[in-house]
Amino acid sequence: MIMKTFAKIYFKLNRWKYNEFPDVKKAVVLMAPHTSMWDFVLGKLYFHLYNYKPKVLIKKEAFWGPFGFILKKMGGIPVDRGKRTGITDIAIKSLIEAEDRFYLVITPEGTRKKTKNWKKGFIRIAKAADVPVVMRLLNKKNRKLGVIGLLDMQGNDIEIMERLKKQYKGFTGLKKNKFETGYE
């Protein structure tokens, strides 16, 4: 309850507007644009508005010293991006076996750097676990945070990615000139 109140006050003081999270019990949640470590903080605050505790895939290099403990407590799951560690299978199993609410947050860019090549692992995870994909946004330009909607998962991976990228057209991340969808 304290974190929910803090989140509301923080967003109000900083003039961030937000919309409602959809009524789904399990989902893969895409967070874009991802241009700063502050994306994680704002995203966590957003989920506190609903008392949800999502899991977040984070590069293993961020889990050093006391930060590793803190990130794990906040729902962080370390990912070794250089190895095939079966994280996709672990994510699928977690989503399927969760009894109550379970949200797995993924940044489709897979990096904070500017890139046009978004990762497609979320498609496999969502389809295999038979859960929806919630498109979340953080748009600094108009200070909006929240949900765009559910992603239409019909068709092949390329078609799904094209629809996804179009949804994020014109958004601005926290750090300028680092977000690229391939659409202007």
N, C-alpha and C positions, 0 to 999 in steps of 0.2 A: 504494500500500500504506500509506503514511503517513496519508493522508486517511481510509482505511478504519478504521485503528486509532484515529485521533483521533475519528471519528464514534462508534465503539463506546464509547470512554471518555466522550465528552460525554454520550451518551444514558444511560449507566449512572450517571454522577455526578448528572445532573439528573432521574433517575428516569423517563425516557421509555421506554415499552415500544413495540416495533415488531414488525410481522409481515413475512412474506416478500413480495417482489414476484413477480407471476406470471411464468411462463416464456413470455413473448411477445417476439418480436424487434423488432417495431415497434408503436407504439400512440400514441393520443392519451391523455394522462394528465391527468385533471381533479384539481385540488387545491382542496379546500374544507374548512373555511371559510377565506376569505382576509380577514383583519382587520388584518394587520400586515406590515411589511417583513420581520420575523423569520420569517414563513412561508417566504420564499424561502431563507433561511439553513438552517432546519431541513429543508426539502425537499432542498436540495443535499447536506446531510450524509447524509440518508436514501439518496440515490442513490449516494453514495460507498461505502456498505456493500456495494454490488454492482459497484463500479467502472464505473458507467454515467455517461454525460455527456449529460443531456437538454438540449434547447433550451427556452427559456422566453420567452413573449411578455410584454414589459414596456413600459409607456407610455414614449414617447420622451423625456418630460420628465425621467426618471430618469437619462438618459445625458448628464449634464453634467460637464465637467471630467474629472478622473482617474477618476471613478466610471463614466463611459461605457466607458472602456478595460477596467476591471475587470469590469463587467457583461457585456461582449461576450466576454471571456475565460472567463467562467463559463457561457456558453451563452445569454446574453440576446440577444433579437432586438427592436430598437426598433420600436414600433408607434405610428403617428400615428392616434389614435382619432378625430380630427376629419375625416379624409379616407378615401376609399375607395382604398386603395393596392394592393389585390390581395394582401394578406397571406394570405388564405384560399387563393388559388391557389398562392402560394409554398409554403405549408405542405403542401398536397396534393402538389405536385411533389417536395418534399424527402422526404416519407414514402415515395412511390412509388419514387423513384430511389435511396434509401439502400440500400447493399449489405448492411450488417450491422445492428446495433441502432440504432434511432432512436426517441427518445421526445420528443414535443412536449407540454410541460406548459402547460395552460391553466387559468385560474381562471374557472369558469363565471359568477361574479358580475360579472366584468369590472371590479371596483373593490374597494377595502377598505371602502367605505362600506356601510351597511346598505341592502339592496335586495331586493325580491322578484322583480325582472325580470332573470332570468339570461339570458346571451347563448347563442344557439343555433348559432353558427358552428362549434363543435366537431362538431356532428352532420354538417354538410355535409363537413367535412374528413375525418372518419372514414369516412363512407360512400363518398366519392369515392376515397379512398386504399385502401379495403377493409381497414382495420385496426380492431382492437378499441379500445374505450374503457375504460381502467382508472380506477376511482374511487378516488382517494387521499383520505386524511383526516388531519386534525390536530385532535385533540380535547383541549383543555386540561383539561376537567373530569376525565378519567381518565388524562391524560398518555399518550395513545395516538397513534401515528403509523404510517402504513402504508397498507394497501390494504383496501378494503371488498370489492372484487370487480370483475368485468367488467360493464359496463352492457348490458342487453338493448336492442339497437338496432332491434327490430321495431316497426313502426307508424309513425305520423306524428310530426312534431317535438313536438307538444303532448303526446302519449302518452309519448314518450321523456323529456321534461322532467319530467312528473309522476312517473314512476318514479325519475328521478334525485333529485329533491327529497325524496322519501320516504326515500331511502337515507341522507340527511344529517339526518334528524329527530333533534332532541335534542343535536346536537353544539354544542360551545362553542369559539369561536375564541380566539386569544391575547388579544384585547381583548374584554372583555365587552360584551354588548348591541349588537354590530355585525353579528351574523350572523343572517340571516333566510332561511328556506326557504319560508315561507308555511305551514308545518306546525308545530303545537305539540304 
